[in-house]
């Protein structure tokens, strides 16, 4: 049910954005003065063992069907372009600590394997994304990330279709699925942060979605999949794509933010993590309630989506894929989660 609902929603709206209201990561698309960018909290997400932190080896092998699978990428590009989601369909991100109010969050999806995620810190000013109710909360004292889908607060009580929790010191992957993504990745894994663009350096793979994720299960490192395409050229969730490392980026007339992203796509690549609408979408953590304090300042265009028109999709390739699997799904208890079944 969650798969069909996500696909239906994302086909209707092209913009799927991960964003944050309190994240401390300033960006650097354009060269801009230091004034006007707020000093927001900072946090380091995930361990060096995370699949998103792995540099692509110089001798990385291409998948034998890379050229075939790239046909579906080119079709997606022709239909919707290559872009960063900025607004709408966001994941609102908040920080918490030991003084933050705690709630037992009711889980309402009919397939949910638990009834309540207990003792979750949720700030008083927390407001989920208005579209899909996505929200992430980082507890800086415990090092826990709480992810939510279709969350809301009514009459002083919080509920969500689904929620889960993971340590920000781990690898950013729910080991047996039940994430708030289609692929088992933590909501904040692979997003673009303002500070990274500000510093012109992204040291991790990017998360992306597109319209044709392959049916039949994920490939590692993904642990679940909402892929439903039976096309010959469909790409499975968990696949890593790389921008040709031999491509001369200086010859492409890239904007500063495109250059930063393109360099990351050569060094770390991008990992398919969700079933999306038309187009190829990267995600940026950028939501703020007060636009005058937007952590991006002037470094990205102030539009709902930011097109990456100068990064050539035809120069991507699919790296060698492990076999698709049909992994068992189950809740894995950890120090961050307390459940009522």
C-alpha positions as CSV (number, residue, x, y, z in Angstrom):
1,X,0.0,0.0,0.0
2,X,2.8,2.4,0.9
3,X,4.4,1.7,-2.5
4,X,1.3,2.5,-4.5
5,X,0.6,5.6,-2.5
6,X,4.1,6.9,-2.9
7,X,4.2,6.3,-6.6
8,X,0.8,7.9,-7.1
9,X,1.7,11.0,-5.2
10,X,5.1,11.4,-6.9
11,X,3.6,11.0,-10.4
12,X,1.2,13.8,-9.6
13,X,3.9,16.2,-8.4
14,X,7.3,16.4,-9.8
15,X,8.9,17.9,-6.8
16,X,10.0,15.6,-4.0
17,X,12.2,17.5,-1.5
18,X,14.2,16.6,1.5
19,X,14.5,19.7,3.7
20,X,15.3,20.9,7.2
21,X,14.1,23.5,9.5
22,X,17.0,23.6,11.9
23,X,19.9,21.9,10.1
24,X,23.2,23.6,10.4
25,X,24.6,23.0,7.0
26,X,25.2,26.1,5.0
27,X,25.6,25.8,1.2
28,X,27.9,27.0,-1.4
29,X,26.5,27.2,-4.9
30,X,27.5,30.7,-5.8
31,X,30.4,32.6,-4.2
32,X,28.7,34.8,-1.6
33,X,29.7,36.8,1.4
34,X,29.5,35.2,4.8
35,X,26.9,37.6,6.2
36,X,23.3,36.6,6.1
37,X,23.9,32.9,6.6
38,X,22.6,31.8,10.1
39,X,24.8,29.8,12.5
40,X,22.6,26.7,12.8
41,X,23.5,23.4,14.6
42,X,25.9,21.0,13.0
43,X,25.9,17.3,13.0
44,X,27.9,14.5,11.4
45,X,25.8,11.7,9.9
46,X,26.8,8.0,9.7
47,X,30.0,6.1,10.1
48,X,32.8,5.7,7.6
49,X,31.4,2.2,6.9
50,X,28.2,3.7,5.4
51,X,27.7,2.8,1.8
52,X,27.2,6.5,1.2
53,X,30.8,7.2,2.4
54,X,32.6,4.9,0.0
55,X,34.7,6.4,-2.7
56,X,34.4,4.6,-6.0
57,X,37.6,2.7,-6.8
58,X,39.5,3.7,-9.9
59,X,39.1,0.2,-11.3
60,X,35.4,-0.1,-10.5
61,X,33.7,-2.4,-13.0
62,X,30.6,-1.4,-15.0
63,X,27.6,-3.6,-15.1
64,X,27.3,-5.6,-18.3
65,X,23.9,-4.1,-18.8
66,X,24.9,-0.5,-18.0
67,X,24.1,0.8,-21.5
68,X,20.7,-0.9,-21.5
69,X,19.8,0.5,-18.1
70,X,20.9,4.0,-19.0
71,X,18.2,4.1,-21.7
72,X,15.6,4.3,-18.9
73,X,17.7,7.2,-17.3
74,X,17.7,9.0,-20.6
75,X,13.9,8.6,-21.0
76,X,13.4,9.9,-17.4
77,X,15.6,12.9,-18.2
78,X,13.7,13.7,-21.4
79,X,10.4,13.6,-19.4
80,X,11.4,15.6,-16.3
81,X,15.0,16.6,-16.4
82,X,17.7,16.2,-13.8
83,X,17.2,18.4,-10.7
84,X,17.5,19.0,-7.0
85,X,14.2,19.0,-5.1
86,X,14.0,22.2,-2.9
87,X,10.4,22.7,-1.8
88,X,7.3,20.7,-1.3
89,X,7.2,17.1,-0.5
90,X,10.0,17.7,2.0
91,X,11.4,16.0,5.0
92,X,11.3,18.6,7.8
93,X,14.4,18.1,10.1
94,X,14.6,19.1,13.7
95,X,17.1,18.8,16.5
96,X,16.3,17.5,19.9
97,X,18.2,16.9,23.2
98,X,17.5,15.5,26.6
99,X,15.2,18.4,27.5
100,X,12.9,17.9,24.5
101,X,9.4,16.7,25.2
102,X,8.8,13.0,24.6
103,X,5.9,11.4,22.8
104,X,4.6,7.9,22.1
105,X,3.9,8.0,18.4
106,X,1.0,5.8,17.2
107,X,1.7,3.9,14.0
108,X,-1.4,3.7,11.7
109,X,-0.4,1.9,8.5
110,X,-2.4,-1.3,8.2
111,X,0.8,-3.2,7.5
112,X,2.7,-1.7,10.4
113,X,4.4,-4.5,12.4
114,X,4.3,-2.4,15.6
115,X,1.6,-0.1,17.1
116,X,3.7,2.5,18.8
117,X,7.2,4.0,18.6
118,X,7.7,5.1,22.2
119,X,9.6,7.9,24.0
120,X,10.4,9.9,20.9
121,X,11.8,13.5,21.4
122,X,9.8,15.9,19.3
123,X,10.3,19.7,19.6
124,X,7.3,21.9,20.3
125,X,7.8,23.7,17.0
126,X,8.1,20.6,14.9
127,X,5.9,20.6,11.8
128,X,6.1,17.7,9.3
129,X,6.1,18.3,5.6
130,X,2.7,19.3,4.5
131,X,2.5,16.8,1.6
132,X,3.7,13.4,2.7
133,X,4.3,14.2,6.4
134,X,8.0,13.3,6.3
135,X,10.0,14.4,9.2
136,X,13.4,13.5,10.8
137,X,14.5,14.4,14.3
138,X,18.1,14.1,15.4
139,X,18.7,13.8,19.1
140,X,22.1,15.3,19.6
141,X,22.4,13.8,23.1
142,X,21.6,10.2,22.2
143,X,22.9,10.2,18.6
144,X,19.6,8.9,17.4
145,X,17.7,9.8,14.2
146,X,13.9,9.3,14.2
147,X,12.3,9.1,10.7
148,X,8.6,9.5,10.0
149,X,6.2,9.1,7.1
150,X,2.7,10.6,7.0
151,X,3.2,12.1,10.5
152,X,0.9,14.6,12.2
153,X,0.0,16.1,15.5
154,X,-3.6,16.3,16.6
155,X,-4.9,17.2,20.0
156,X,-1.4,17.1,21.5
157,X,-0.7,13.5,20.3
158,X,1.6,12.4,17.5
159,X,0.9,9.7,15.0
160,X,2.5,8.5,11.7
161,X,1.7,5.9,9.1
162,X,5.2,4.6,9.9
163,X,8.3,5.6,11.9
164,X,11.6,4.1,12.8
165,X,14.8,5.0,14.5
166,X,18.5,4.5,13.7
167,X,21.8,5.7,15.2
168,X,23.6,8.5,13.3
169,X,26.8,6.7,14.2
170,X,25.8,3.6,12.2
171,X,25.8,3.1,8.4
172,X,22.5,4.8,7.6
173,X,20.8,1.6,6.5
174,X,17.9,-0.2,8.3
175,X,19.2,-3.8,8.1
176,X,15.9,-5.5,7.5
177,X,14.0,-2.7,5.9
178,X,10.9,-0.9,7.4
179,X,12.5,2.5,6.7
180,X,10.6,5.5,5.6
181,X,12.1,5.3,2.2
182,X,11.4,2.6,-0.4
183,X,14.9,1.2,-0.2
184,X,15.8,0.8,3.5
185,X,18.0,3.8,3.7
186,X,17.7,6.4,6.5
187,X,15.8,9.5,5.3
188,X,18.9,11.7,5.6
189,X,21.3,9.4,3.9
190,X,22.6,10.9,0.6
191,X,20.9,14.3,0.8
192,X,22.7,17.5,-0.1
193,X,23.4,19.8,2.8
194,X,23.8,23.6,2.6
195,X,27.2,23.5,4.3
196,X,28.5,21.1,1.7
197,X,27.6,23.5,-1.1
198,X,28.9,26.4,0.8
199,X,32.3,24.6,1.2
200,X,32.1,23.3,-2.3
201,X,32.7,19.7,-1.1
202,X,30.4,16.7,-0.8
203,X,32.1,13.6,0.7
204,X,29.3,11.1,0.2
205,X,27.2,9.4,-2.4
206,X,23.9,11.2,-3.3
207,X,20.4,9.6,-3.0
208,X,18.2,9.8,-6.1
209,X,14.9,8.7,-7.4
210,X,13.5,8.1,-10.8
211,X,10.3,6.6,-12.4
212,X,11.4,3.1,-13.3
213,X,13.0,1.2,-10.3
214,X,13.0,-2.4,-11.1
215,X,10.5,-4.9,-9.6
216,X,11.8,-8.0,-7.9
217,X,13.7,-6.7,-4.9
218,X,16.7,-4.5,-4.1
219,X,20.4,-5.0,-4.6
220,X,22.8,-4.3,-1.8
221,X,23.2,-2.0,0.0
222,X,19.4,-1.5,-0.1
223,X,17.4,-3.7,2.1
224,X,13.9,-3.3,0.6
225,X,12.4,-1.9,-2.5
226,X,9.3,-0.2,-3.8
227,X,10.4,-0.9,-7.4
228,X,7.5,-1.9,-9.7
229,X,8.9,-1.7,-13.2
230,X,9.2,-4.7,-15.4
231,X,11.0,-2.8,-18.2
232,X,14.1,-4.5,-19.5
233,X,16.1,-1.3,-18.8
234,X,14.8,-0.7,-15.3
235,X,17.4,-0.2,-12.5
236,X,17.0,-1.9,-9.1
237,X,17.0,0.1,-5.9
238,X,20.4,0.1,-4.3
239,X,22.2,0.5,-7.7
240,X,25.1,3.0,-7.8
241,X,25.5,5.2,-10.8
242,X,28.7,7.2,-11.5
243,X,29.3,10.2,-13.7
244,X,32.2,9.3,-16.0
245,X,35.3,10.1,-13.9
246,X,37.2,10.9,-17.1
247,X,34.8,13.7,-18.0
248,X,36.4,17.1,-18.0
249,X,34.1,19.1,-15.7
250,X,35.8,22.4,-16.5
251,X,34.6,22.0,-20.1
252,X,30.9,21.9,-19.2
253,X,30.2,25.5,-18.1
254,X,28.9,24.3,-14.7
255,X,27.5,26.6,-12.1
256,X,29.4,26.5,-8.7
257,X,26.7,24.2,-7.2
258,X,26.7,22.0,-10.3
259,X,30.5,21.7,-10.1
260,X,30.3,20.6,-6.5
261,X,27.6,18.0,-7.2
262,X,29.3,16.7,-10.4
263,X,32.5,16.2,-8.6
264,X,30.7,14.1,-5.9
265,X,29.0,12.1,-8.7
266,X,32.4,11.2,-10.1
267,X,33.9,10.3,-6.8
268,X,31.0,8.7,-4.9
269,X,28.2,8.4,-7.4
270,X,24.5,8.3,-6.6
271,X,22.4,5.5,-5.2
272,X,18.9,4.7,-6.3
273,X,16.7,5.0,-3.2
274,X,13.1,5.6,-4.1
275,X,10.4,5.4,-6.7
276,X,9.8,8.8,-8.1
277,X,7.8,10.8,-10.6
278,X,9.0,12.0,-13.9
279,X,12.6,13.1,-14.0
280,X,15.8,12.2,-12.0
281,X,15.7,13.8,-8.6
282,X,18.4,14.6,-6.1
283,X,17.3,15.8,-2.7
284,X,18.5,18.8,-0.7
285,X,17.9,19.4,3.0
286,X,16.7,23.0,2.9
287,X,13.3,23.7,4.4
288,X,13.0,26.6,6.8
289,X,10.0,28.3,8.2
290,X,11.6,31.8,7.9
291,X,12.7,32.3,4.4
292,X,14.9,35.2,5.5
293,X,17.0,32.7,7.5
294,X,17.2,30.1,4.7
295,X,20.5,28.3,5.3
296,X,21.2,28.4,1.6
297,X,21.1,32.1,1.4
298,X,21.8,33.0,-2.2
299,X,23.7,29.9,-3.1
300,X,20.9,28.1,-4.9
301,X,18.2,29.6,-7.0
302,X,15.1,30.3,-4.9
303,X,12.9,28.0,-6.9
304,X,11.0,24.8,-5.9
305,X,13.3,22.7,-8.0
306,X,16.8,23.5,-9.3
307,X,17.6,22.0,-12.6
308,X,21.1,20.6,-13.2
309,X,21.0,21.3,-17.0
310,X,24.8,21.3,-17.5
311,X,25.5,17.8,-16.0
312,X,25.2,15.4,-18.9
313,X,23.0,12.3,-18.1
314,X,24.5,10.5,-21.1
315,X,27.8,10.4,-19.3
316,X,26.6,8.3,-16.4
317,X,27.1,4.6,-16.1
318,X,25.8,1.9,-13.8
319,X,28.4,0.1,-11.7
320,X,28.4,-3.6,-11.4
321,X,25.3,-4.8,-9.6
322,X,25.0,-7.6,-7.1
323,X,22.0,-9.9,-7.6
324,X,18.6,-8.8,-6.7
325,X,17.2,-10.3,-3.5
326,X,13.9,-10.7,-1.7
327,X,15.1,-9.9,1.9
328,X,13.2,-10.6,5.0
329,X,11.6,-7.5,6.5
330,X,11.5,-7.1,10.3
331,X,12.0,-4.5,13.0
332,X,15.5,-4.6,14.4
333,X,15.5,-3.3,18.0
334,X,18.3,-0.9,18.8
335,X,19.3,1.6,21.5
336,X,17.3,4.3,19.7
337,X,13.9,2.5,19.4
338,X,11.4,1.4,22.0
339,X,8.3,-0.4,20.6
340,X,4.8,-1.4,21.6
341,X,3.5,-4.3,19.5
